[in-house]
């Protein structure tokens, strides 16, 4: 996938656990895990907004476009 998720890095910087973040943004820890591992096919803007609010960051701090060819 050309989009990398750096959510775990930002969580470590903010010293917040997966369970704490999941509770704060209103999703299950299992769904947060899917997002953190990059297995999610989509993310709602409302969820992204809550993540950024709790972690006090910008979307670009947790989402990274890894450019390259079509097959990447």
Buried (B, 14 or more C-beta within 10 A) or exposed (E): EEEEBBBEEBBEEEEBEBEBBBBBBEBEBEEBEBBBEEEBEEBEEEBBEBBBEBBEBEEEBBBEEEEEEEEE
